[in-house]
């Protein structure tokens, strides 16, 4: 029966954002659940590797969810510190708007992020961040 099919509605890099959207849907009576939330919560660097935290819903509820999220003006946010002037960022290489801010894929650690914690006997747990274009896979900093 097609009505009872469970589908992935949206993937989130940030597990907190996923829980906020799930809480909104549950409070409106829409059944849903999150998958891969524990894996991403334990190690945030796994988020891109496993596709983020996935919000699973019944296929019959998709139109209702679209209407609800549009009314609440909830859109995926990849960086909680991003402000409104970062909305129009385009890739300088291909001019695509399919751009996200997050952990760097090509260059994970800088020298100071790697060696200073090692000299102090700490685990290097910070990661360099950059804008990533999903069309041409170019990474760049904001100009």
Secondary structure, DSSP 8 states (H G I E B T S, - for coil): -GGG-EEEEEEESSHHHHHHHHHHHHHTT--EEEESHHHHHH-GGGHHHHTSEEEEEEGGGHHHHHHHHHHHT----S-TT--GGGTT---TTT--S-EEEEE-SS----HHHHHHHHHTT-------EEEEETTT--EE---
